[in-house]
Amino acid sequence: MNKIFKKGFEFIIGILLATLFLCPFYIILINSFKTKKELFESTLSFPKAWILDNYTGALKELDFFNSLLHSLFITISSVLLIIIFSSMAAWMLERTKTKISNIIFMLFLVSMIIPFQAVMLPLIRLMGQLHLLSIGGIIFIYLGFGASLSIFLYHGFMKSIPKELDEAAIIDGCSKLQIFWHIIFPLLKPMSITVAILNTVWIWNDYLLPSLVINKPTTLTIPLKTFFFFGEYTKQWNLALAGLVLVILPVIVFYFFAQKHIIKSVTAGSIK
């Protein structure tokens, strides 16, 4: 009886929490299909007629597909570089037990506590002097700021991989790169997925850095376009909410495709 009561209580709490978290999405979604007049009459009711004009208007004003391509290119390129360079650096730092490697690893840890706001002005000034205030420059900056946490995560995961694998590969005549790419890197898949998810969410939603680095209207990312769009359409909430749904949609699609891998990575991380 106690078990049944406990399960029932947990089920009710789960429903309440799910409702609490889904309410904002419900309000945004149903109001994105309403006219401006209908939206202000009732924000919780279903629309009388499901209007798609809000989405066509938002697509045009947001320049959605162009902004989506820019955000995808920056996010994918940055995440891939972070995964490759961070995993290689973590492998060398974990396998090389010297004072220098320990100092370098500690420097990466210390850099994690330095807020971006503390270094953004001198960093942007330096990037301007190097003529790197562009999409390529922002990818380079993301690599630098994303490496510290990623190296920390890879370094901890790397301890669970036996050194005997490296030694056996060396005996077989493998080079350092062959050992890493063919033996070590495939074993890092659970942690690579975790690193990819953390950095994807951060880079995709980042507004501050792109606003400082990207200054061409034709190369704006989705967060920047959303900011300008809301500034222009704050009184037309039907258009603004439709634009918000379009912005959220890629993240939801990414989550559904990565859901299985997310669960696997969390399970693997808990076991390790």
C-alpha positions, 0 to 999 in steps of 0.5 A, spaced: 500 500 500 505 504 501 509 503 495 502 504 491 501 511 495 508 513 493 508 511 486 501 515 485 504 521 489 510 521 485 506 521 479 502 527 481 508 531 482 511 529 476 505 531 472 505 538 476 512 539 474 511 537 467 505 542 467 509 548 470 515 547 465 510 546 459 505 552 460 510 557 457 511 553 451 503 552 450 502 560 451 507 561 446 505 556 441 497 557 441 498 565 441 503 565 435 497 562 431 492 568 433 491 575 431 493 581 435 486 582 437 485 575 439 491 574 443 489 580 447 482 578 448 485 571 451 492 568 452 490 561 454 484 559 450 485 556 443 485 560 437 478 561 433 482 560 427 489 557 426 493 563 422 499 561 419 500 569 416 504 570 423 509 565 421 510 567 414 511 574 416 516 572 421 520 568 416 521 574 412 522 579 417 527 575 421 531 573 415 530 566 418 534 561 413 540 566 412 540 567 420 539 559 421 545 557 416 550 562 420 548 560 427 549 552 424 555 554 421 558 557 427 555 552 432 557 546 428 564 548 427 566 551 434 563 544 437 567 540 432 574 544 434 572 544 441 571 536 441 578 535 437 583 539 440 580 539 447 580 531 447 587 531 444 590 536 449 586 532 455 589 526 453 596 528 453 595 532 459 593 526 463 598 521 460 604 526 461 605 526 468 610 532 469 610 539 473 609 542 466 603 538 464 600 539 471 601 547 471 598 547 464 592 543 467 591 548 473 591 554 468 585 551 464 582 550 471 583 557 473 581 560 466 574 557 468 572 562 473 574 568 469 568 571 467 567 573 459 565 580 461 572 581 465 576 580 458 571 582 453 573 589 451 581 587 451 579 581 447 575 585 442 580 590 441 586 585 440 581 581 435 580 588 431 587 589 431 588 582 428 582 583 423 579 577 426 572 580 427 568 576 423 565 569 423 572 565 423 574 570 429 568 568 433 569 561 432 576 561 434 574 565 440 569 560 442 574 554 441 578 558 446 573 559 451 570 552 451 576 548 451 577 549 459 571 546 461 571 541 455 579 539 457 577 538 464 571 533 463 575 529 458 581 529 463 577 526 468 574 521 463 581 519 460 583 516 467 578 510 466 581 508 460 587 504 461 594 506 459 596 499 457 592 500 451 597 506 449 603 501 451 600 495 446 599 500 440 606 503 441 608 496 441 604 494 435 608 500 431 602 505 432 604 513 432 601 518 437 596 520 432 594 513 430 593 511 438 589 517 439 584 517 433 584 509 432 584 507 440 583 513 444 578 517 441 572 512 439 572 510 447 571 518 448 564 518 445 560 518 451 564 524 454 564 527 447 556 527 446 556 531 453 561 536 451 557 537 444 551 538 448 554 543 453 557 547 448 552 547 443 546 550 447 551 555 450 554 557 443 547 557 439 544 561 445 549 566 446 548 573 444 553 577 447 559 575 443 556 575 437 554 582 438 561 584 439 564 581 434 559 580 428 557 587 425 555 586 418 547 585 418 548 580 412 551 575 417 547 576 424 546 569 428 539 567 430 540 570 437 542 577 434 536 577 429 531 575 435 533 581 439 532 586 433 526 583 431 523 583 438 525 591 438 521 592 432 515 588 433 514 588 441 507 591 440 505 586 435 506 580 439 503 575 434 509 576 430 514 576 435 511 569 438 511 566 431 518 568 431 520 565 438 517 559 436 521 559 429 528 560 434 526 555 439 524 549 433 532 547 431 534 546 439 527 542 440 529 538 433 536 537 436 534 534 442 530 529 439 535 527 435 540 527 440 535 524 446 538 517 445 545 519 446 544 524 451 541 518 456 547 514 454 552 519 456 549 520 462 548 513 464 556 512 462 558 518 466 554 515 472 557 509 471 564 512 470 
